[in-house]
Amino acid sequence: MALLRKIRGTLPQGVRLIVTEPMAGTPGAEAMGDAYFGLYLWAMGSGRPRTAETYVAMLREAGFASAREVATGLPMVTRLIVARR
């Protein structure tokens, strides 16, 4: 949250922040997501998988005026969240 709030504070009004990456809870890709996040987080030594809904809620809590998921052609590879300052 501290990082999201700091990012929001540095962006000019009306600018968009884009978050794009594989996300937990992707319909049809749960098993692949579990394997990906398990290996990635083990290698990083910290962190946790987050759903698109969690990212949207976090961005709104950090003070972004809006945050929403935008459909992608390959959601199991990457999902896209757009937030507006």
PDB file with SEQRES, HELIX, SHEET and CRYST1 records, atoms N, CA, C and O in Angstrom:
SEQRES   1 A   85  MET ALA LEU LEU ARG LYS ILE ARG GLY THR LEU PRO GLN          
SEQRES   2 A   85  GLY VAL ARG LEU ILE VAL THR GLU PRO MET ALA GLY THR          
SEQRES   3 A   85  PRO GLY ALA GLU ALA MET GLY ASP ALA TYR PHE GLY LEU          
SEQRES   4 A   85  TYR LEU TRP ALA MET GLY SER GLY ARG PRO ARG THR ALA          
SEQRES   5 A   85  GLU THR TYR VAL ALA MET LEU ARG GLU ALA GLY PHE ALA          
SEQRES   6 A   85  SER ALA ARG GLU VAL ALA THR GLY LEU PRO MET VAL THR          
SEQRES   7 A   85  ARG LEU ILE VAL ALA ARG ARG                                  
HELIX    1 AA1 ALA A    2  THR A   10  1                                   9    
HELIX    2 AA2 GLU A   30  MET A   44  1                                  15    
HELIX    3 AA3 ALA A   52  GLU A   61  1                                  10    
SHEET    1 AA1 3 ARG A  16  GLU A  21  0                                        
SHEET    2 AA1 3 ARG A  79  ARG A  84 -1                                        
SHEET    3 AA1 3 SER A  66  VAL A  70 -1                                        
CRYST1    1.000    1.000    1.000  90.00  90.00  90.00 P 1           1          
ATOM      1  N   MET A   1       0.818  -1.186   0.000  1.00  0.00           N  
ATOM      2  CA  MET A   1       0.000   0.000   0.000  1.00  0.00           C  
ATOM      3  C   MET A   1       0.869   1.260   0.000  1.00  0.00           C  
ATOM      4  O   MET A   1       0.556   2.239  -0.676  1.00  0.00           O  
ATOM      5  N   ALA A   2       1.951   1.223   0.757  1.00  0.00           N  
ATOM      6  CA  ALA A   2       2.838   2.393   0.815  1.00  0.00           C  
ATOM      7  C   ALA A   2       3.383   2.712  -0.578  1.00  0.00           C  
ATOM      8  O   ALA A   2       3.450   3.878  -0.967  1.00  0.00           O  
ATOM      9  N   LEU A   3       3.769   1.688  -1.323  1.00  0.00           N  
ATOM     10  CA  LEU A   3       4.303   1.905  -2.664  1.00  0.00           C  
ATOM     11  C   LEU A   3       3.222   2.466  -3.595  1.00  0.00           C  
ATOM     12  O   LEU A   3       3.484   3.405  -4.346  1.00  0.00           O  
ATOM     13  N   LEU A   4       2.019   1.902  -3.551  1.00  0.00           N  
ATOM     14  CA  LEU A   4       0.941   2.405  -4.399  1.00  0.00           C  
ATOM     15  C   LEU A   4       0.593   3.850  -4.064  1.00  0.00           C  
ATOM     16  O   LEU A   4       0.347   4.655  -4.963  1.00  0.00           O  
ATOM     17  N   ARG A   5       0.571   4.179  -2.789  1.00  0.00           N  
ATOM     18  CA  ARG A   5       0.279   5.565  -2.389  1.00  0.00           C  
ATOM     19  C   ARG A   5       1.381   6.519  -2.858  1.00  0.00           C  
ATOM     20  O   ARG A   5       1.102   7.640  -3.284  1.00  0.00           O  
ATOM     21  N   LYS A   6       2.622   6.066  -2.777  1.00  0.00           N  
ATOM     22  CA  LYS A   6       3.742   6.905  -3.222  1.00  0.00           C  
ATOM     23  C   LYS A   6       3.676   7.115  -4.738  1.00  0.00           C  
ATOM     24  O   LYS A   6       3.894   8.225  -5.225  1.00  0.00           O  
ATOM     25  N   ILE A   7       3.379   6.059  -5.469  1.00  0.00           N  
ATOM     26  CA  ILE A   7       3.234   6.168  -6.922  1.00  0.00           C  
ATOM     27  C   ILE A   7       2.122   7.156  -7.250  1.00  0.00           C  
ATOM     28  O   ILE A   7       2.305   8.048  -8.079  1.00  0.00           O  
ATOM     29  N   ARG A   8       0.967   6.999  -6.600  1.00  0.00           N  
ATOM     30  CA  ARG A   8      -0.162   7.894  -6.837  1.00  0.00           C  
ATOM     31  C   ARG A   8       0.228   9.344  -6.567  1.00  0.00           C  
ATOM     32  O   ARG A   8      -0.142  10.239  -7.328  1.00  0.00           O  
ATOM     33  N   GLY A   9       0.962   9.575  -5.504  1.00  0.00           N  
ATOM     34  CA  GLY A   9       1.357  10.923  -5.145  1.00  0.00           C  
ATOM     35  C   GLY A   9       2.299  11.588  -6.131  1.00  0.00           C  
ATOM     36  O   GLY A   9       2.374  12.816  -6.182  1.00  0.00           O  
ATOM     37  N   THR A  10       3.017  10.798  -6.912  1.00  0.00           N  
ATOM     38  CA  THR A  10       3.970  11.368  -7.873  1.00  0.00           C  
ATOM     39  C   THR A  10       3.357  11.592  -9.247  1.00  0.00           C  
ATOM     40  O   THR A  10       3.927  12.311 -10.067  1.00  0.00           O  
ATOM     41  N   LEU A  11       2.208  10.989  -9.510  1.00  0.00           N  
ATOM     42  CA  LEU A  11       1.598  11.104 -10.833  1.00  0.00           C  
ATOM     43  C   LEU A  11       0.753  12.369 -10.954  1.00  0.00           C  
ATOM     44  O   LEU A  11       0.046  12.730 -10.013  1.00  0.00           O  
ATOM     45  N   PRO A  12       0.817  13.044 -12.096  1.00  0.00           N  
ATOM     46  CA  PRO A  12      -0.059  14.194 -12.320  1.00  0.00           C  
ATOM     47  C   PRO A  12      -1.527  13.751 -12.401  1.00  0.00           C  
ATOM     48  O   PRO A  12      -1.818  12.603 -12.739  1.00  0.00           O  
ATOM     49  N   GLN A  13      -2.430  14.655 -12.093  1.00  0.00           N  
ATOM     50  CA  GLN A  13      -3.864  14.382 -12.160  1.00  0.00           C  
ATOM     51  C   GLN A  13      -4.240  13.891 -13.558  1.00  0.00           C  
ATOM     52  O   GLN A  13      -3.768  14.443 -14.551  1.00  0.00           O  
ATOM     53  N   GLY A  14      -5.079  12.868 -13.646  1.00  0.00           N  
ATOM     54  CA  GLY A  14      -5.567  12.357 -14.922  1.00  0.00           C  
ATOM     55  C   GLY A  14      -4.699  11.298 -15.580  1.00  0.00           C  
ATOM     56  O   GLY A  14      -5.120  10.664 -16.547  1.00  0.00           O  
ATOM     57  N   VAL A  15      -3.486  11.100 -15.063  1.00  0.00           N  
ATOM     58  CA  VAL A  15      -2.578  10.103 -15.635  1.00  0.00           C  
ATOM     59  C   VAL A  15      -3.046   8.697 -15.247  1.00  0.00           C  
ATOM     60  O   VAL A  15      -3.655   8.502 -14.196  1.00  0.00           O  
ATOM     61  N   ARG A  16      -2.755   7.735 -16.103  1.00  0.00           N  
ATOM     62  CA  ARG A  16      -3.138   6.349 -15.844  1.00  0.00           C  
ATOM     63  C   ARG A  16      -1.923   5.527 -15.429  1.00  0.00           C  
ATOM     64  O   ARG A  16      -0.813   5.729 -15.922  1.00  0.00           O  
ATOM     65  N   LEU A  17      -2.163   4.603 -14.517  1.00  0.00           N  
ATOM     66  CA  LEU A  17      -1.175   3.605 -14.120  1.00  0.00           C  
ATOM     67  C   LEU A  17      -1.657   2.276 -14.674  1.00  0.00           C  
ATOM     68  O   LEU A  17      -2.832   1.936 -14.541  1.00  0.00           O  
ATOM     69  N   ILE A  18      -0.765   1.527 -15.290  1.00  0.00           N  
ATOM     70  CA  ILE A  18      -1.111   0.223 -15.852  1.00  0.00           C  
ATOM     71  C   ILE A  18      -0.388  -0.855 -15.061  1.00  0.00           C  
ATOM     72  O   ILE A  18       0.825  -0.788 -14.863  1.00  0.00           O  
ATOM     73  N   VAL A  19      -1.144  -1.848 -14.612  1.00  0.00           N  
ATOM     74  CA  VAL A  19      -0.588  -3.019 -13.934  1.00  0.00           C  
ATOM     75  C   VAL A  19      -0.904  -4.203 -14.829  1.00  0.00           C  
ATOM     76  O   VAL A  19      -2.073  -4.487 -15.091  1.00  0.00           O  
ATOM     77  N   THR A  20       0.121  -4.896 -15.300  1.00  0.00           N  
ATOM     78  CA  THR A  20      -0.103  -6.041 -16.169  1.00  0.00           C  
ATOM     79  C   THR A  20       0.848  -7.175 -15.782  1.00  0.00           C  
ATOM     80  O   THR A  20       2.066  -6.998 -15.741  1.00  0.00           O  
ATOM     81  N   GLU A  21       0.279  -8.316 -15.506  1.00  0.00           N  
ATOM     82  CA  GLU A  21       1.050  -9.498 -15.139  1.00  0.00           C  
ATOM     83  C   GLU A  21       0.099 -10.676 -14.996  1.00  0.00           C  
ATOM     84  O   GLU A  21      -1.117 -10.487 -14.998  1.00  0.00           O  
ATOM     85  N   PRO A  22       0.630 -11.890 -14.872  1.00  0.00           N  
ATOM     86  CA  PRO A  22      -0.240 -13.014 -14.548  1.00  0.00           C  
ATOM     87  C   PRO A  22      -0.830 -12.768 -13.160  1.00  0.00           C  
ATOM     88  O   PRO A  22      -0.138 -12.279 -12.267  1.00  0.00           O  
ATOM     89  N   MET A  23      -2.099 -13.102 -12.981  1.00  0.00           N  
ATOM     90  CA  MET A  23      -2.743 -12.869 -11.692  1.00  0.00           C  
ATOM     91  C   MET A  23      -3.425 -14.132 -11.205  1.00  0.00           C  
ATOM     92  O   MET A  23      -3.873 -14.964 -11.994  1.00  0.00           O  
ATOM     93  N   ALA A  24      -3.494 -14.257  -9.901  1.00  0.00           N  
ATOM     94  CA  ALA A  24      -4.166 -15.403  -9.296  1.00  0.00           C  
ATOM     95  C   ALA A  24      -5.646 -15.359  -9.654  1.00  0.00           C  
ATOM     96  O   ALA A  24      -6.196 -14.297  -9.945  1.00  0.00           O  
ATOM     97  N   GLY A  25      -6.276 -16.518  -9.627  1.00  0.00           N  
ATOM     98  CA  GLY A  25      -7.713 -16.609  -9.834  1.00  0.00           C  
ATOM     99  C   GLY A  25      -8.159 -16.404 -11.263  1.00  0.00           C  
ATOM    100  O   GLY A  25      -9.326 -16.087 -11.497  1.00  0.00           O  
ATOM    101  N   THR A  26      -7.270 -16.574 -12.230  1.00  0.00           N  
ATOM    102  CA  THR A  26      -7.656 -16.424 -13.631  1.00  0.00           C  
ATOM    103  C   THR A  26      -8.482 -17.640 -14.051  1.00  0.00           C  
ATOM    104  O   THR A  26      -7.981 -18.764 -14.023  1.00  0.00           O  
ATOM    105  N   PRO A  27      -9.741 -17.427 -14.440  1.00  0.00           N  
ATOM    106  CA  PRO A  27     -10.598 -18.557 -14.815  1.00  0.00           C  
ATOM    107  C   PRO A  27      -9.967 -19.415 -15.907  1.00  0.00           C  
ATOM    108  O   PRO A  27      -9.525 -18.909 -16.938  1.00  0.00           O  
ATOM    109  N   GLY A  28      -9.936 -20.715 -15.661  1.00  0.00           N  
ATOM    110  CA  GLY A  28      -9.369 -21.661 -16.606  1.00  0.00           C  
ATOM    111  C   GLY A  28      -7.865 -21.849 -16.481  1.00  0.00           C  
ATOM    112  O   GLY A  28      -7.294 -22.718 -17.141  1.00  0.00           O  
ATOM    113  N   ALA A  29      -7.223 -21.053 -15.650  1.00  0.00           N  
ATOM    114  CA  ALA A  29      -5.766 -21.150 -15.520  1.00  0.00           C  
ATOM    115  C   ALA A  29      -5.354 -21.280 -14.060  1.00  0.00           C  
ATOM    116  O   ALA A  29      -4.211 -20.978 -13.717  1.00  0.00           O  
ATOM    117  N   GLU A  30      -6.254 -21.720 -13.201  1.00  0.00           N  
ATOM    118  CA  GLU A  30      -5.929 -21.799 -11.772  1.00  0.00           C  
ATOM    119  C   GLU A  30      -4.741 -22.712 -11.495  1.00  0.00           C  
ATOM    120  O   GLU A  30      -3.865 -22.351 -10.709  1.00  0.00           O  
ATOM    121  N   ALA A  31      -4.692 -23.881 -12.117  1.00  0.00           N  
ATOM    122  CA  ALA A  31      -3.577 -24.815 -11.868  1.00  0.00           C  
ATOM    123  C   ALA A  31      -2.256 -24.224 -12.343  1.00  0.00           C  
ATOM    124  O   ALA A  31      -1.241 -24.325 -11.654  1.00  0.00           O  
ATOM    125  N   MET A  32      -2.272 -23.609 -13.520  1.00  0.00           N  
ATOM    126  CA  MET A  32      -1.053 -22.994 -14.038  1.00  0.00           C  
ATOM    127  C   MET A  32      -0.638 -21.827 -13.145  1.00  0.00           C  
ATOM    128  O   MET A  32       0.547 -21.654 -12.858  1.00  0.00           O  
ATOM    129  N   GLY A  33      -1.602 -21.035 -12.710  1.00  0.00           N  
ATOM    130  CA  GLY A  33      -1.314 -19.913 -11.828  1.00  0.00           C  
ATOM    131  C   GLY A  33      -0.717 -20.362 -10.512  1.00  0.00           C  
ATOM    132  O   GLY A  33       0.229 -19.755 -10.012  1.00  0.00           O  
ATOM    133  N   ASP A  34      -1.270 -21.429  -9.948  1.00  0.00           N  
ATOM    134  CA  ASP A  34      -0.731 -21.961  -8.696  1.00  0.00           C  
ATOM    135  C   ASP A  34       0.728 -22.385  -8.871  1.00  0.00           C  
ATOM    136  O   ASP A  34       1.566 -22.104  -8.014  1.00  0.00           O  
ATOM    137  N   ALA A  35       1.028 -23.060  -9.982  1.00  0.00           N  
ATOM    138  CA  ALA A  35       2.405 -23.506 -10.241  1.00  0.00           C  
ATOM    139  C   ALA A  35       3.325 -22.310 -10.454  1.00  0.00           C  
ATOM    140  O   ALA A  35       4.425 -22.264  -9.902  1.00  0.00           O  
ATOM    141  N   TYR A  36       2.881 -21.345 -11.250  1.00  0.00           N  
ATOM    142  CA  TYR A  36       3.689 -20.155 -11.536  1.00  0.00           C  
ATOM    143  C   TYR A  36       3.995 -19.395 -10.258  1.00  0.00           C  
ATOM    144  O   TYR A  36       5.156 -19.110  -9.963  1.00  0.00           O  
ATOM    145  N   PHE A  37       2.952 -19.063  -9.494  1.00  0.00           N  
ATOM    146  CA  PHE A  37       3.159 -18.282  -8.282  1.00  0.00           C  
ATOM    147  C   PHE A  37       3.942 -19.053  -7.229  1.00  0.00           C  
ATOM    148  O   PHE A  37       4.743 -18.469  -6.498  1.00  0.00           O  
ATOM    149  N   GLY A  38       3.718 -20.354  -7.146  1.00  0.00           N  
ATOM    150  CA  GLY A  38       4.477 -21.151  -6.192  1.00  0.00           C  
ATOM    151  C   GLY A  38       5.972 -21.064  -6.458  1.00  0.00           C  
ATOM    152  O   GLY A  38       6.756 -20.848  -5.534  1.00  0.00           O  
ATOM    153  N   LEU A  39       6.371 -21.229  -7.707  1.00  0.00           N  
ATOM    154  CA  LEU A  39       7.790 -21.175  -8.070  1.00  0.00           C  
ATOM    155  C   LEU A  39       8.337 -19.748  -7.954  1.00  0.00           C  
ATOM    156  O   LEU A  39       9.413 -19.536  -7.394  1.00  0.00           O  
ATOM    157  N   TYR A  40       7.606 -18.793  -8.475  1.00  0.00           N  
ATOM    158  CA  TYR A  40       8.066 -17.401  -8.460  1.00  0.00           C  
ATOM    159  C   TYR A  40       8.256 -16.892  -7.033  1.00  0.00           C  
ATOM    160  O   TYR A  40       9.298 -16.321  -6.711  1.00  0.00           O  
ATOM    161  N   LEU A  41       7.266 -17.093  -6.190  1.00  0.00           N  
ATOM    162  CA  LEU A  41       7.348 -16.580  -4.823  1.00  0.00           C  
ATOM    163  C   LEU A  41       8.392 -17.330  -4.005  1.00  0.00           C  
ATOM    164  O   LEU A  41       9.023 -16.748  -3.123  1.00  0.00           O  
ATOM    165  N   TRP A  42       8.575 -18.606  -4.288  1.00  0.00           N  
ATOM    166  CA  TRP A  42       9.652 -19.364  -3.626  1.00  0.00           C  
ATOM    167  C   TRP A  42      10.995 -18.754  -4.000  1.00  0.00           C  
ATOM    168  O   TRP A  42      11.849 -18.551  -3.137  1.00  0.00           O  
ATOM    169  N   ALA A  43      11.187 -18.456  -5.299  1.00  0.00           N  
ATOM    170  CA  ALA A  43      12.461 -17.887  -5.756  1.00  0.00           C  
ATOM    171  C   ALA A  43      12.694 -16.486  -5.177  1.00  0.00           C  
ATOM    172  O   ALA A  43      13.826 -16.134  -4.845  1.00  0.00           O  
ATOM    173  N   MET A  44      11.634 -15.695  -5.056  1.00  0.00           N  
ATOM    174  CA  MET A  44      11.749 -14.331  -4.533  1.00  0.00           C  
ATOM    175  C   MET A  44      11.887 -14.304  -3.012  1.00  0.00           C  
ATOM    176  O   MET A  44      12.437 -13.355  -2.453  1.00  0.00           O  
ATOM    177  N   GLY A  45      11.397 -15.326  -2.355  1.00  0.00           N  
ATOM    178  CA  GLY A  45      11.491 -15.393  -0.908  1.00  0.00           C  
ATOM    179  C   GLY A  45      10.413 -14.613  -0.170  1.00  0.00           C  
ATOM    180  O   GLY A  45      10.402 -14.583   1.061  1.00  0.00           O  
ATOM    181  N   SER A  46       9.502 -13.978  -0.913  1.00  0.00           N  
ATOM    182  CA  SER A  46       8.405 -13.244  -0.267  1.00  0.00           C  
ATOM    183  C   SER A  46       7.324 -12.952  -1.294  1.00  0.00           C  
ATOM    184  O   SER A  46       7.467 -13.265  -2.476  1.00  0.00           O  
ATOM    185  N   GLY A  47       6.251 -12.351  -0.828  1.00  0.00           N  
ATOM    186  CA  GLY A  47       5.161 -11.963  -1.711  1.00  0.00           C  
ATOM    187  C   GLY A  47       3.988 -12.910  -1.602  1.00  0.00           C  
ATOM    188  O   GLY A  47       4.027 -13.902  -0.875  1.00  0.00           O  
ATOM    189  N   ARG A  48       2.943 -12.580  -2.342  1.00  0.00           N  
ATOM    190  CA  ARG A  48       1.763 -13.447  -2.369  1.00  0.00           C  
ATOM    191  C   ARG A  48       1.016 -13.219  -3.677  1.00  0.00           C  
ATOM    192  O   ARG A  48       1.053 -12.118  -4.226  1.00  0.00           O  
ATOM    193  N   PRO A  49       0.348 -14.234  -4.173  1.00  0.00           N  
ATOM    194  CA  PRO A  49      -0.438 -14.050  -5.394  1.00  0.00           C  
ATOM    195  C   PRO A  49      -1.663 -13.190  -5.104  1.00  0.00           C  
ATOM    196  O   PRO A  49      -2.253 -13.275  -4.026  1.00  0.00           O  
ATOM    197  N   ARG A  50      -2.035 -12.368  -6.071  1.00  0.00           N  
ATOM    198  CA  ARG A  50      -3.201 -11.503  -5.906  1.00  0.00           C  
ATOM    199  C   ARG A  50      -4.102 -11.619  -7.129  1.00  0.00           C  
ATOM    200  O   ARG A  50      -3.629 -11.783  -8.254  1.00  0.00           O  
ATOM    201  N   THR A  51      -5.394 -11.531  -6.892  1.00  0.00           N  
ATOM    202  CA  THR A  51      -6.360 -11.547  -7.979  1.00  0.00           C  
ATOM    203  C   THR A  51      -6.513 -10.144  -8.560  1.00  0.00           C  
ATOM    204  O   THR A  51      -6.082  -9.163  -7.955  1.00  0.00           O  
ATOM    205  N   ALA A  52      -7.122 -10.060  -9.721  1.00  0.00           N  
ATOM    206  CA  ALA A  52      -7.400  -8.756 -10.323  1.00  0.00           C  
ATOM    207  C   ALA A  52      -8.292  -7.939  -9.399  1.00  0.00           C  
ATOM    208  O   ALA A  52      -8.099  -6.731  -9.259  1.00  0.00           O  
ATOM    209  N   GLU A  53      -9.256  -8.581  -8.776  1.00  0.00           N  
ATOM    210  CA  GLU A  53     -10.150  -7.884  -7.853  1.00  0.00           C  
ATOM    211  C   GLU A  53      -9.387  -7.292  -6.670  1.00  0.00           C  
ATOM    212  O   GLU A  53      -9.704  -6.197  -6.205  1.00  0.00           O  
ATOM    213  N   THR A  54      -8.386  -8.014  -6.190  1.00  0.00           N  
ATOM    214  CA  THR A  54      -7.569  -7.513  -5.084  1.00  0.00           C  
ATOM    215  C   THR A  54      -6.757  -6.298  -5.517  1.00  0.00           C  
ATOM    216  O   THR A  54      -6.663  -5.316  -4.781  1.00  0.00           O  
ATOM    217  N   TYR A  55      -6.164  -6.362  -6.722  1.00  0.00           N  
ATOM    218  CA  TYR A  55      -5.418  -5.211  -7.228  1.00  0.00           C  
ATOM    219  C   TYR A  55      -6.314  -3.981  -7.362  1.00  0.00           C  
ATOM    220  O   TYR A  55      -5.924  -2.881  -6.972  1.00  0.00           O  
ATOM    221  N   VAL A  56      -7.515  -4.168  -7.913  1.00  0.00           N  
ATOM    222  CA  VAL A  56      -8.444  -3.042  -8.076  1.00  0.00           C  
ATOM    223  C   VAL A  56      -8.770  -2.425  -6.715  1.00  0.00           C  
ATOM    224  O   VAL A  56      -8.751  -1.204  -6.559  1.00  0.00           O  
ATOM    225  N   ALA A  57      -9.066  -3.273  -5.736  1.00  0.00           N  
ATOM    226  CA  ALA A  57      -9.380  -2.775  -4.388  1.00  0.00           C  
ATOM    227  C   ALA A  57      -8.192  -2.040  -3.779  1.00  0.00           C  
ATOM    228  O   ALA A  57      -8.371  -0.999  -3.146  1.00  0.00           O  
ATOM    229  N   MET A  58      -6.994  -2.558  -3.957  1.00  0.00           N  
ATOM    230  CA  MET A  58      -5.798  -1.915  -3.415  1.00  0.00           C  
ATOM    231  C   MET A  58      -5.557  -0.557  -4.067  1.00  0.00           C  
ATOM    232  O   MET A  58      -5.211   0.405  -3.381  1.00  0.00           O  
ATOM    233  N   LEU A  59      -5.735  -0.471  -5.369  1.00  0.00           N  
ATOM    234  CA  LEU A  59      -5.530   0.795  -6.075  1.00  0.00           C  
ATOM    235  C   LEU A  59      -6.535   1.844  -5.610  1.00  0.00           C  
ATOM    236  O   LEU A  59      -6.183   3.008  -5.420  1.00  0.00           O  
ATOM    237  N   ARG A  60      -7.766   1.435  -5.430  1.00  0.00           N  
ATOM    238  CA  ARG A  60      -8.778   2.373  -4.933  1.00  0.00           C  
ATOM    239  C   ARG A  60      -8.459   2.815  -3.508  1.00  0.00           C  
ATOM    240  O   ARG A  60      -8.603   3.989  -3.167  1.00  0.00           O  
ATOM    241  N   GLU A  61      -8.023   1.866  -2.679  1.00  0.00           N  
ATOM    242  CA  GLU A  61      -7.654   2.204  -1.300  1.00  0.00           C  
ATOM    243  C   GLU A  61      -6.453   3.165  -1.272  1.00  0.00           C  
ATOM    244  O   GLU A  61      -6.346   4.011  -0.383  1.00  0.00           O  
ATOM    245  N   ALA A  62      -5.561   3.025  -2.247  1.00  0.00           N  
ATOM    246  CA  ALA A  62      -4.386   3.893  -2.322  1.00  0.00           C  
ATOM    247  C   ALA A  62      -4.740   5.293  -2.816  1.00  0.00           C  
ATOM    248  O   ALA A  62      -3.888   6.182  -2.827  1.00  0.00           O  
ATOM    249  N   GLY A  63      -5.988   5.491  -3.221  1.00  0.00           N  
ATOM    250  CA  GLY A  63      -6.428   6.830  -3.597  1.00  0.00           C  
ATOM    251  C   GLY A  63      -6.606   7.087  -5.076  1.00  0.00           C  
ATOM    252  O   GLY A  63      -6.886   8.219  -5.470  1.00  0.00           O  
ATOM    253  N   PHE A  64      -6.454   6.068  -5.911  1.00  0.00           N  
ATOM    254  CA  PHE A  64      -6.698   6.266  -7.333  1.00  0.00           C  
ATOM    255  C   PHE A  64      -8.188   6.498  -7.540  1.00  0.00           C  
ATOM    256  O   PHE A  64      -9.016   5.856  -6.894  1.00  0.00           O  
ATOM    257  N   ALA A  65      -8.532   7.426  -8.451  1.00  0.00           N  
ATOM    258  CA  ALA A  65      -9.927   7.806  -8.673  1.00  0.00           C  
ATOM    259  C   ALA A  65     -10.740   6.651  -9.245  1.00  0.00           C  
ATOM    260  O   ALA A  65     -11.923   6.502  -8.940  1.00  0.00           O  
ATOM    261  N   SER A  66     -10.101   5.840 -10.073  1.00  0.00           N  
ATOM    262  CA  SER A  66     -10.780   4.675 -10.634  1.00  0.00           C  
ATOM    263  C   SER A  66      -9.748   3.595 -10.910  1.00  0.00           C  
ATOM    264  O   SER A  66      -8.565   3.878 -11.098  1.00  0.00           O  
ATOM    265  N   ALA A  67     -10.207   2.372 -10.931  1.00  0.00           N  
ATOM    266  CA  ALA A  67      -9.359   1.226 -11.268  1.00  0.00           C  
ATOM    267  C   ALA A  67     -10.281   0.147 -11.809  1.00  0.00           C  
ATOM    268  O   ALA A  67     -11.325  -0.143 -11.225  1.00  0.00           O  
ATOM    269  N   ARG A  68      -9.884  -0.449 -12.936  1.00  0.00           N  
ATOM    270  CA  ARG A  68     -10.714  -1.494 -13.526  1.00  0.00           C  
ATOM    271  C   ARG A  68      -9.855  -2.451 -14.331  1.00  0.00           C  
ATOM    272  O   ARG A  68      -8.773  -2.102 -14.804  1.00  0.00           O  
ATOM    273  N   GLU A  69     -10.361  -3.660 -14.473  1.00  0.00           N  
ATOM    274  CA  GLU A  69      -9.678  -4.631 -15.314  1.00  0.00           C  
ATOM    275  C   GLU A  69     -10.127  -4.435 -16.751  1.00  0.00           C  
ATOM    276  O   GLU A  69     -11.300  -4.172 -17.018  1.00  0.00           O  
ATOM    277  N   VAL A  70      -9.183  -4.564 -17.673  1.00  0.00           N  
ATOM    278  CA  VAL A  70      -9.456  -4.509 -19.103  1.00  0.00           C  
ATOM    279  C   VAL A  70      -9.149  -5.896 -19.657  1.00  0.00           C  
ATOM    280  O   VAL A  70      -8.086  -6.455 -19.389  1.00  0.00           O  
ATOM    281  N   ALA A  71     -10.076  -6.445 -20.425  1.00  0.00           N  
ATOM    282  CA  ALA A  71      -9.896  -7.790 -20.976  1.00  0.00           C  
ATOM    283  C   ALA A  71      -8.680  -7.842 -21.895  1.00  0.00           C  
ATOM    284  O   ALA A  71      -8.402  -6.901 -22.639  1.00  0.00           O  
ATOM    285  N   THR A  72      -7.966  -8.957 -21.826  1.00  0.00           N  
ATOM    286  CA  THR A  72      -6.832  -9.200 -22.719  1.00  0.00           C  
ATOM    287  C   THR A  72      -7.108 -10.447 -23.538  1.00  0.00           C  
ATOM    288  O   THR A  72      -7.983 -11.241 -23.196  1.00  0.00           O  
ATOM    289  N   GLY A  73      -6.370 -10.615 -24.606  1.00  0.00           N  
ATOM    290  CA  GLY A  73      -6.551 -11.778 -25.464  1.00  0.00           C  
ATOM    291  C   GLY A  73      -6.078 -13.080 -24.846  1.00  0.00           C  
ATOM    292  O   GLY A  73      -6.577 -14.151 -25.189  1.00  0.00           O  
ATOM    293  N   LEU A  74      -5.121 -12.995 -23.939  1.00  0.00           N  
ATOM    294  CA  LEU A  74      -4.558 -14.180 -23.283  1.00  0.00           C  
ATOM    295  C   LEU A  74      -4.483 -13.947 -21.774  1.00  0.00           C  
ATOM    296  O   LEU A  74      -3.391 -13.748 -21.241  1.00  0.00           O  
ATOM    297  N   PRO A  75      -5.615 -13.966 -21.077  1.00  0.00           N  
ATOM    298  CA  PRO A  75      -5.584 -13.662 -19.643  1.00  0.00           C  
ATOM    299  C   PRO A  75      -4.747 -14.627 -18.814  1.00  0.00           C  
ATOM    300  O   PRO A  75      -4.303 -14.269 -17.723  1.00  0.00           O  
ATOM    301  N   MET A  76      -4.521 -15.848 -19.309  1.00  0.00           N  
ATOM    302  CA  MET A  76      -3.689 -16.759 -18.513  1.00  0.00           C  
ATOM    303  C   MET A  76      -2.222 -16.357 -18.569  1.00  0.00           C  
ATOM    304  O   MET A  76      -1.436 -16.764 -17.713  1.00  0.00           O  
ATOM    305  N   VAL A  77      -1.844 -15.564 -19.564  1.00  0.00           N  
ATOM    306  CA  VAL A  77      -0.475 -15.076 -19.677  1.00  0.00           C  
ATOM    307  C   VAL A  77      -0.343 -13.737 -18.957  1.00  0.00           C  
ATOM    308  O   VAL A  77       0.602 -13.522 -18.198  1.00  0.00           O  
ATOM    309  N   THR A  78      -1.289 -12.848 -19.199  1.00  0.00           N  
ATOM    310  CA  THR A  78      -1.266 -11.558 -18.518  1.00  0.00           C  
ATOM    311  C   THR A  78      -2.666 -10.966 -18.440  1.00  0.00           C  
ATOM    312  O   THR A  78      -3.471 -11.102 -19.362  1.00  0.00           O  
ATOM    313  N   ARG A  79      -2.935 -10.313 -17.332  1.00  0.00           N  
ATOM    314  CA  ARG A  79      -4.174  -9.563 -17.155  1.00  0.00           C  
ATOM    315  C   ARG A  79      -3.794  -8.101 -17.019  1.00  0.00           C  
ATOM    316  O   ARG A  79      -2.639  -7.782 -16.739  1.00  0.00           O  
ATOM    317  N   LEU A  80      -4.749  -7.218 -17.212  1.00  0.00           N  
ATOM    318  CA  LEU A  80      -4.460  -5.789 -17.279  1.00  0.00           C  
ATOM    319  C   LEU A  80      -5.407  -5.001 -16.392  1.00  0.00           C  
ATOM    320  O   LEU A  80      -6.627  -5.136 -16.494  1.00  0.00           O  
ATOM    321  N   ILE A  81      -4.840  -4.180 -15.522  1.00  0.00           N  
ATOM    322  CA  ILE A  81      -5.602  -3.277 -14.668  1.00  0.00           C  
ATOM    323  C   ILE A  81      -5.185  -1.850 -15.045  1.00  0.00           C  
ATOM    324  O   ILE A  81      -3.994  -1.558 -15.152  1.00  0.00           O  
ATOM    325  N   VAL A  82      -6.148  -0.981 -15.241  1.00  0.00           N  
ATOM    326  CA  VAL A  82      -5.881   0.422 -15.543  1.00  0.00           C  
ATOM    327  C   VAL A  82      -6.467   1.248 -14.405  1.00  0.00           C  
ATOM    328  O   VAL A  82      -7.650   1.130 -14.083  1.00  0.00           O  
ATOM    329  N   ALA A  83      -5.629   2.083 -13.801  1.00  0.00           N  
ATOM    330  CA  ALA A  83      -6.066   2.960 -12.711  1.00  0.00           C  
ATOM    331  C   ALA A  83      -5.806   4.397 -13.137  1.00  0.00           C  
ATOM    332  O   ALA A  83      -4.803   4.690 -13.789  1.00  0.00           O  
ATOM    333  N   ARG A  84      -6.706   5.282 -12.769  1.00  0.00           N  
ATOM    334  CA  ARG A  84      -6.565   6.710 -13.110  1.00  0.00           C  
ATOM    335  C   ARG A  84      -6.381   7.513 -11.844  1.00  0.00           C  
ATOM    336  O   ARG A  84      -7.097   7.320 -10.862  1.00  0.00           O  
ATOM    337  N   ARG A  85      -5.409   8.425 -11.871  1.00  0.00           N  
ATOM    338  CA  ARG A  85      -5.145   9.326 -10.730  1.00  0.00           C  
ATOM    339  C   ARG A  85      -6.227  10.374 -10.670  1.00  0.00           C  
ATOM    340  O   ARG A  85      -6.204  11.234  -9.789  1.00  0.00           O  
TER     341      ARG A  85                                                      
END                                                                             
